[in-house]
């Protein structure tokens, strides 16, 4: 079994053999999903009961003393008085209340049980570890935000456990299932790193230096392209520890605590799925590396970063600022755009589009296909551009590429640390690193409810406008746990599910002056995405207020909704519909537009793709603004036959032994150079034919199969400049 992510849904919760509950450890929407304060009082879920007539105790009765005790390192002799004595009694019981079924306990109750259980293990000096099921089932990002000191208590227990029956380091690693992993752990650098980390537990001032020693050791032996495929607990431990060590060793914040927690939890989940009866918690407690202390430090860093918080509000007077015009159009009663729909400033918008180009060509260099999703895809449909008030861009790649993207993050951090390695970095990754450096950008890894990578300019605020690269599942047919024929967007557990046929094959759509990869049926994907998020209005015709990323984890979201037709009254663009621009029934002016675009495309194909014959044309045009003065975007779809050259120089697509291959379906995007940024436009992909009234071919994608593109012209063009 490779190192990967597994979701364990139904578990058995066991508290020292006294409590057995069937638990579904899902997070309470009231406590965490919306960023509200964590509810520390677990008495809604259970009470601590003692035999002998003593009164039942609430979990909250233990909290303050448990926090203080954990902060002192949880010494056993320091818990001989006070309420913690209760945890040493063998007549203690945990009794679920009648108010809520244990299957729907919020994260606060689960954290309380875990903390009380860990404290009891330590106070009674029990070798029996906290059950792996209890420890791994709930997201550690949520447990770390709870006021219950679960992770410090587990670290204290693991140190005690190792002190009484730790095997020799060599014996521990030789029990690894993979011989190569054992050899890596036993080399001198790795053993020196382990010694430095244990020493730093008693000297926090040298902790950062110890982490740098550990980072150099791991990176010096890291095989980025193969480590994620290592098998067994010891092999996976190499890969899963790397984010945590890099997070502390490098101050660049390219790796977040939430992601480090996620990877360490993955280690536990993998082991439990493979060996459900194996004491993985106890085994890691005996590790020559202080795994639980590292985990506790990561949890503390995550707590310091804070919970995700979203504030919802409405902009004053957004509805009153509009009145219907004579023809039904919206007319602004005031010059100012309502706060809910205020566009981001021009400099930020330009920087965001520049970062999008970097992200696009970065993924192209890595060979990682993507599609636009969420508000970015909505903008491509509704505005032929970015939503004017949107301050980020959302792309989606298959989750199978997580290891490759993290390998790129690790390689960046190795450069920053001056470390040797990581090894096994292929040509594509090296080229991607060079490209990021040349463009002044970096790739970061984020994690909150869903896994996200982020492309952003170097040395800017973490919350500045950026391009988020989300993990989607089933996009390339590699996720075996997904429902057949579905792609899940953003979150494996909670994300929108859309049919594969609505996603593949990908196509290019205009996005401002850029050609962006999008799903095959963008309107269907967009409606399903927003419907899964609780939107009741049609997002294609109704505009919702902006979401402002204030700082790390802090978001302000406006709930105002207006018909998108109102935007033009505020001077904000809304694209008109795609209309036929070629063939019977087309207006004269539209047909002239379509013919000019066809001529430009034909000239380019004739010059650049000899032997390809285009036919069966469909031409559609749309404008970035519904106003007639806006420069149109044109999509030309055509079938393409690939044949050999005849003596006359034309393509011979006859049957028999003519060399004809299976037909392609090609789509070209064309538009003229804009009146603004004409010099900048020269840096964009574009080929102009001898005809075509100034139309420039911006993208040409030819599909030879149901899922993949056989030919993509403009990406190859940009590779020459990178």
Secondary structure as UniProt FT lines:
FT   STRAND          10..15
FT   TURN            16..18
FT   STRAND          19..24
FT   HELIX           29..33
FT   HELIX           42..44
FT   STRAND          46..50
FT   STRAND          57..58
FT   HELIX           60..71
FT   TURN            72..73
FT   HELIX           76..79
FT   HELIX           83..88
FT   TURN            90..91
FT   STRAND          92..96
FT   HELIX           102..104
FT   HELIX           107..123
FT   TURN            124..125
FT   HELIX           132..136
FT   HELIX           140..145
FT   HELIX           150..165
FT   HELIX           169..174
FT   HELIX           179..185
FT   HELIX           188..200
FT   HELIX           204..206
FT   HELIX           207..221
FT   HELIX           224..227
FT   TURN            228..229
FT   HELIX           232..249
FT   TURN            251..252
FT   HELIX           257..274
FT   TURN            276..277
FT   HELIX           280..285
FT   HELIX           291..305
FT   STRAND          309..313
FT   TURN            316..321
FT   STRAND          322..324
FT   TURN            326..327
FT   STRAND          330..332
FT   HELIX           339..341
FT   HELIX           346..366
FT   STRAND          371..372
FT   HELIX           374..382
FT   TURN            388..389
FT   STRAND          393..398
FT   HELIX           399..401
FT   HELIX           402..417
FT   HELIX           427..439
FT   STRAND          441..447
FT   STRAND          451..457
FT   TURN            458..459
FT   TURN            462..463
FT   STRAND          467..473
FT   TURN            475..476
FT   TURN            480..481
FT   TURN            484..485
FT   STRAND          486..488
FT   TURN            492..494
FT   STRAND          497..499
FT   HELIX           500..503
FT   STRAND          507..511
FT   TURN            512..513
FT   STRAND          514..518
FT   TURN            520..521
FT   HELIX           522..532
FT   TURN            533..534
FT   TURN            539..541
FT   STRAND          542..544
FT   STRAND          547..551
FT   TURN            552..553
FT   STRAND          554..558
FT   STRAND          561..563
FT   HELIX           564..570
FT   STRAND          579..580
FT   TURN            584..585
FT   HELIX           588..608
FT   TURN            610..611
FT   STRAND          612..623
FT   TURN            628..629
FT   STRAND          632..642
FT   STRAND          644..645
FT   TURN            647..648
FT   STRAND          651..652
FT   STRAND          664..672
FT   HELIX           678..681
FT   TURN            682..683
FT   TURN            693..694
FT   STRAND          695..703
FT   STRAND          709..712
FT   HELIX           713..719
FT   TURN            720..721
//
